[in-house]
Amino acid sequence: MQRTFTLIGGGLAGTFLSYQLVKAGQQVLLIDDKSPKSASRVAAGLFNVVTGRYGTKSWMVDELLPYFKNFIHKKENHSLLPFVHELPIYRPFKEIREYNKWLGKASRPAYQKWVRFHENPLREAQLENPLGGVEIRGCGWTETGKLIEAMQSILHTYPNFSFIQDFIPSTEFDLQKRKFRYAKKLVDFDQLILCAGHHSHEHALWQGIPIIPNKGELLLIEAPELELDFIFSRKIYLIPRPDQHYIVGSTYENTFSDPHPSDAARAEICAHLNQAIKVPYKVLDQRAGIRPTTPDRKPILGTHPLRDFVHVFTGFGTKGVLLAPWFSEIMANYLLHNKSLPEEVDIKRFEEGN
């Protein structure tokens, strides 16, 4: 049975979920104002297999990474490939103890295919890494803004998809009649899904979604003497772009009053960068975005406790590029086929008593 789904928010979450619903034959309307402060449009979109100082395998990476790579390599999605860059991540050792910790991890079967040791410094004239480091394979980054635009171009090829580029206040929604007003017209919907990122926690259509807005900033730099074919990660990440420039970031602020780029964040990033590289650089640009993080760092999926036609699909934080594709299929199966949601991402986990 075809239903009309209205999704609010066209970042990674809203775009990938729209794709799953459209492919299933549903009528989909995606509403998004394309805010430049959306984390999906600012973030470098790193995808990492092993994270943390001593190497912790990323949550669900054995499922998420193959799914993402298979998705972008499908024939109908080949337009996404130019915006996904597979590169290893190189983490220099700060001390011998760190080396030993990683050595112990790498001996485990679950880590062996992902980790390679470098006993000697890499790019010694350019990078600070006197003790060598560890190379983590299967990683990379995405040009998230361009990836979203390419995904939405695919969506526009489906006759059952439509798009409104605007901000529609919650006061324009009549939940009793399942209509909203736009451009002096009333628009019907059967199901409403909040994919509004960090705005979800304050949305009048569903108060109390446990989203923690987290501000992140990054720099775009020019460094002609720097030649990297990997992502360098030590307190900050340093990502080589195809245009010979580098992305450097990121900061993390759970408490902030100004969503715009700040001098303090620029100074913080540059201080870490000065400790990481030995070559001169020039800052070309600075950007800030607001991530939708959650108390347990896992996404939030589910249905409103009092309105069975209002749903939420948000909270993808810093790992949205891997999480959104996988969980969009989970969410679509939940909405269309009544399949249960995994407990660890169901919004019910935040109910009192759980």
C-alpha positions as CSV (number, residue, x, y, z in Angstrom):
1,M,0.0,0.0,0.0
2,Q,1.4,3.4,-1.0
3,R,1.5,6.1,1.7
4,T,2.7,9.7,1.7
5,F,5.7,10.2,3.8
6,T,6.8,13.8,4.7
7,L,10.4,14.0,6.0
8,I,11.7,17.1,7.7
9,G,15.5,17.5,7.2
10,G,17.6,16.7,4.1
11,G,21.0,15.9,5.6
12,L,22.4,12.4,5.4
13,A,19.6,10.9,7.5
14,G,16.7,12.4,5.6
15,T,18.2,11.9,2.2
16,F,19.1,8.2,2.7
17,L,15.8,7.4,4.3
18,S,13.9,9.2,1.4
19,Y,15.9,6.9,-1.0
20,Q,14.8,3.7,0.8
21,L,11.1,4.8,0.9
22,V,11.1,6.0,-2.7
23,K,12.7,2.7,-3.9
24,A,9.9,0.9,-2.0
25,G,7.3,2.7,-4.1
26,Q,6.2,5.2,-1.4
27,Q,5.2,8.8,-2.1
28,V,7.9,10.9,-0.4
29,L,8.2,14.7,0.2
30,L,11.5,15.9,1.6
31,I,11.6,19.3,3.2
32,D,15.0,21.0,3.8
33,D,16.2,24.5,3.9
34,K,19.8,23.4,3.0
35,S,21.2,25.2,6.0
36,P,25.0,25.8,5.8
37,K,25.3,25.0,9.5
38,S,24.0,21.4,8.9
39,A,26.7,19.0,10.1
40,S,26.0,16.9,7.0
41,R,27.1,19.8,4.7
42,V,30.1,20.9,6.8
43,A,31.7,17.7,8.1
44,A,34.5,15.9,6.3
45,G,32.6,12.6,6.6
46,L,35.4,10.4,7.9
47,F,34.7,6.7,8.1
48,N,37.1,4.9,10.4
49,V,37.5,1.2,11.3
50,V,39.5,1.5,14.5
51,T,39.2,4.6,16.7
52,G,40.7,5.9,20.0
53,R,44.2,6.2,21.2
54,Y,44.7,2.5,21.8
55,G,42.4,1.2,19.1
56,T,38.8,0.3,19.7
57,K,36.9,-1.3,16.8
58,S,34.2,1.1,15.7
59,W,30.6,0.0,16.6
60,M,29.1,-2.3,14.0
61,V,31.9,-1.5,11.5
62,D,31.8,-5.1,10.1
63,E,28.2,-4.5,9.0
64,L,28.2,-0.8,8.3
65,L,31.3,-0.5,6.1
66,P,30.5,-3.3,3.6
67,Y,27.0,-2.0,3.3
68,F,28.1,1.5,2.6
69,K,30.7,0.4,0.0
70,N,28.2,-1.9,-1.7
71,F,25.6,0.9,-1.8
72,I,27.8,3.4,-3.6
73,H,29.0,0.8,-6.0
74,K,25.6,-0.2,-7.2
75,K,25.1,0.7,-10.8
76,E,22.3,3.2,-10.1
77,N,24.4,5.0,-7.5
78,H,27.7,5.4,-9.5
79,S,27.2,9.2,-9.5
80,L,28.2,9.0,-5.8
81,L,31.6,7.5,-6.3
82,P,33.5,10.7,-7.1
83,F,32.7,12.0,-3.6
84,V,33.9,9.0,-1.6
85,H,37.7,8.8,-1.1
86,E,39.1,5.6,0.4
87,L,42.3,6.4,2.2
88,P,44.1,4.7,5.1
89,I,44.4,6.6,8.4
90,Y,47.9,7.0,9.9
91,R,48.2,7.5,13.6
92,P,51.7,8.3,14.9
93,F,52.8,6.8,18.3
94,K,53.3,9.3,21.0
95,E,55.1,6.8,23.3
96,I,56.3,3.2,23.4
97,R,53.4,2.2,25.6
98,E,51.0,3.1,22.8
99,Y,53.0,1.0,20.4
100,N,52.7,-2.0,22.7
101,K,48.9,-1.5,23.2
102,W,48.4,-1.4,19.4
103,L,50.6,-4.5,18.9
104,G,48.5,-6.5,21.3
105,K,45.3,-5.4,19.5
106,A,46.7,-6.2,16.1
107,S,47.4,-9.8,17.1
108,R,43.7,-10.5,17.4
109,P,42.0,-12.0,14.3
110,A,39.3,-9.2,14.3
111,Y,42.0,-6.5,13.8
112,Q,44.6,-8.2,11.6
113,K,43.2,-7.2,8.3
114,W,42.8,-3.6,9.4
115,V,46.1,-2.7,11.0
116,R,49.6,-2.3,9.6
117,F,52.6,-1.1,11.7
118,H,55.3,1.4,10.6
119,E,58.4,1.0,12.7
120,N,60.0,4.1,11.2
121,P,58.7,7.6,10.7
122,L,56.6,8.4,7.5
123,R,57.3,11.7,5.6
124,E,59.8,12.6,8.3
125,A,60.6,16.0,6.7
126,Q,56.9,16.9,6.7
127,L,55.3,15.2,9.7
128,E,56.0,14.8,13.4
129,N,56.1,11.1,14.0
130,P,59.5,10.1,15.4
131,L,58.3,6.7,16.8
132,G,56.5,5.6,13.7
133,G,52.8,4.7,13.9
134,V,50.0,2.5,12.9
135,E,48.1,2.5,9.5
136,I,44.4,1.7,9.7
137,R,43.0,0.4,6.4
138,G,39.5,0.4,5.1
139,C,39.0,4.0,6.0
140,G,38.4,7.2,4.1
141,W,36.3,10.4,3.9
142,T,33.4,11.7,1.9
143,E,32.6,15.1,0.5
144,T,29.3,15.0,2.4
145,G,27.6,18.1,0.9
146,K,28.3,16.9,-2.7
147,L,27.3,13.3,-1.7
148,I,23.9,14.6,-0.5
149,E,23.4,16.7,-3.6
150,A,24.2,13.7,-5.8
151,M,21.8,11.5,-3.8
152,Q,19.0,14.1,-4.2
153,S,19.7,14.2,-7.9
154,I,19.0,10.4,-8.0
155,L,15.8,11.0,-5.9
156,H,14.6,13.5,-8.4
157,T,14.5,10.9,-11.1
158,Y,11.7,9.1,-9.3
159,P,8.1,10.4,-10.1
160,N,7.0,9.6,-6.5
161,F,9.6,12.0,-5.0
162,S,9.2,15.7,-4.4
163,F,11.2,18.3,-2.6
164,I,10.6,21.6,-0.8
165,Q,13.7,23.8,-0.2
166,D,12.4,25.9,2.6
167,F,12.0,26.1,6.4
168,I,8.4,25.4,7.4
169,P,7.6,26.4,11.0
170,S,6.0,23.7,13.2
171,T,3.0,26.0,13.6
172,E,2.1,25.3,10.0
173,F,1.5,21.6,10.8
174,D,-2.0,20.4,11.8
175,L,-1.4,17.0,13.3
176,Q,-5.0,16.2,13.8
177,K,-5.8,16.7,10.1
178,R,-2.4,15.5,9.0
179,K,-1.8,18.5,6.8
180,F,0.6,21.4,6.7
181,R,0.4,24.8,5.0
182,Y,2.9,25.9,2.5
183,A,2.7,28.6,-0.2
184,K,-0.9,29.3,0.7
185,K,-1.8,25.6,0.1
186,L,-2.6,22.7,2.4
187,V,-0.5,19.6,1.8
188,D,-1.5,16.2,3.1
189,F,0.7,13.5,4.6
190,D,0.1,10.1,6.1
191,Q,3.4,9.8,8.0
192,L,5.7,12.5,9.3
193,I,9.4,11.8,10.1
194,L,11.8,14.2,11.9
195,C,15.3,13.9,10.4
196,A,16.1,17.4,11.5
197,G,19.6,16.7,13.0
198,H,20.5,18.9,16.0
199,H,17.1,20.8,15.6
200,S,15.2,17.6,16.5
201,H,15.5,18.1,20.3
202,E,13.8,21.5,20.1
203,H,11.2,20.7,17.5
204,A,7.6,21.6,18.6
205,L,6.2,18.5,16.9
206,W,8.0,16.3,19.3
207,Q,9.5,17.8,22.5
208,G,12.2,16.0,24.4
209,I,14.1,14.0,21.9
210,P,17.5,13.5,23.7
211,I,19.7,15.2,21.1
212,I,22.9,17.0,22.3
213,P,23.9,19.7,19.8
214,N,27.7,19.5,19.4
215,K,29.5,22.3,17.5
216,G,32.5,21.3,15.3
217,E,34.8,23.5,13.3
218,L,37.4,22.7,10.7
219,L,39.9,24.6,8.5
220,L,40.8,24.4,4.9
221,I,44.5,24.9,4.4
222,E,47.1,25.2,1.6
223,A,50.5,23.5,2.2
224,P,52.5,23.2,-1.0
225,E,55.3,21.2,0.7
226,L,53.0,18.6,2.2
227,E,52.4,15.4,0.2
228,L,50.1,12.9,1.8
229,D,48.3,9.9,0.3
230,F,46.7,9.0,3.7
231,I,44.8,10.8,6.4
232,F,47.0,11.9,9.3
233,S,45.4,11.7,12.7
234,R,46.8,13.0,16.0
235,K,44.4,15.1,18.1
236,I,43.3,16.6,14.8
237,Y,42.8,14.9,11.4
238,L,44.6,16.1,8.3
239,I,42.8,15.1,5.1
240,P,44.3,15.5,1.6
241,R,41.7,16.8,-0.9
242,P,41.8,16.2,-4.6
243,D,42.5,19.9,-5.2
244,Q,45.8,19.7,-3.3
245,H,44.4,21.5,-0.3
246,Y,43.9,19.9,3.1
247,I,41.0,19.7,5.5
248,V,42.0,20.0,9.2
249,G,39.8,19.5,12.2
250,S,37.8,19.1,14.2
251,T,36.7,20.7,17.4
252,Y,34.0,19.4,19.8
253,E,31.8,21.8,21.8
254,N,28.7,20.7,23.7
255,T,28.3,24.1,25.2
256,F,28.3,27.1,22.9
257,S,26.3,30.2,22.2
258,D,27.5,31.2,18.8
259,P,27.0,28.7,15.9
260,H,29.5,30.6,13.7
261,P,33.3,30.0,13.3
262,S,35.3,31.3,16.2
263,D,38.8,32.6,16.7
264,A,39.2,30.2,19.7
265,A,38.5,27.1,17.6
266,R,40.9,28.3,14.8
267,A,43.6,28.8,17.4
268,E,43.0,25.3,18.9
269,I,43.2,23.6,15.5
270,C,46.3,25.5,14.5
271,A,48.0,24.7,17.8
272,H,47.5,21.0,17.1
273,L,48.4,21.4,13.5
274,N,51.7,23.1,14.4
275,Q,52.6,20.1,16.5
276,A,51.7,17.7,13.7
277,I,53.5,19.1,10.6
278,K,56.9,20.6,9.9
279,V,56.0,22.6,6.8
280,P,54.4,26.1,6.3
281,Y,50.7,26.4,5.6
282,K,48.1,29.0,4.9
283,V,44.5,29.0,6.2
284,L,42.1,29.4,3.3
285,D,38.7,28.9,5.0
286,Q,37.0,28.1,8.3
287,R,33.7,26.3,8.7
288,A,31.4,25.4,11.6
289,G,28.5,22.9,11.8
290,I,26.3,21.5,14.5
291,R,26.3,17.7,15.0
292,P,23.3,15.8,16.4
293,T,24.9,13.7,19.1
294,T,23.1,11.5,21.7
295,P,23.9,10.5,25.3
296,D,25.1,7.0,24.3
297,R,26.5,8.0,20.9
298,K,24.0,5.9,19.0
299,P,21.3,7.0,16.6
300,I,17.6,7.5,17.6
301,L,14.9,5.8,15.7
302,G,11.3,5.2,16.6
303,T,7.7,6.4,16.9
304,H,6.1,9.1,19.0
305,P,4.5,7.5,22.1
306,L,1.1,9.3,21.5
307,R,1.1,9.8,17.7
308,D,1.7,6.6,15.8
309,F,2.2,8.5,12.5
310,V,5.0,10.7,13.8
311,H,8.5,9.2,13.8
312,V,12.1,10.2,14.4
313,F,15.3,9.3,12.5
314,T,18.2,11.3,13.8
315,G,21.3,11.4,16.2
316,F,23.9,10.1,13.7
317,G,26.6,12.4,15.2
318,T,30.2,12.1,13.8
319,K,29.6,8.8,12.0
320,G,26.6,9.6,9.9
321,V,28.2,8.6,6.6
322,L,28.3,5.0,7.7
323,L,25.3,4.9,10.0
324,A,22.7,6.6,7.8
325,P,22.8,4.2,4.9
326,W,22.5,1.1,7.0
327,F,19.9,2.4,9.5
328,S,17.8,4.0,6.7
329,E,17.0,0.4,5.5
330,I,16.3,-0.7,9.1
331,M,13.9,2.3,9.5
332,A,12.2,1.7,6.2
333,N,11.6,-1.9,7.1
334,Y,10.2,-0.8,10.4
335,L,7.8,1.7,8.8
336,L,6.7,-0.4,5.9
337,H,6.8,-4.0,7.2
338,N,6.5,-3.6,11.0
339,K,9.9,-5.1,11.6
340,S,11.2,-4.4,15.1
341,L,13.9,-1.8,15.7
342,P,17.2,-2.9,17.4
343,E,16.9,-2.0,21.1
344,E,20.2,-0.1,21.1
345,V,18.8,2.5,18.6
346,D,15.1,2.5,19.6
347,I,14.1,5.8,21.2
348,K,12.3,3.7,23.8
349,R,15.7,3.1,25.5
350,F,15.4,6.6,26.9
351,E,12.0,6.0,28.6
352,E,11.9,6.2,32.3
353,G,12.7,2.8,33.8
354,N,14.8,1.5,31.0
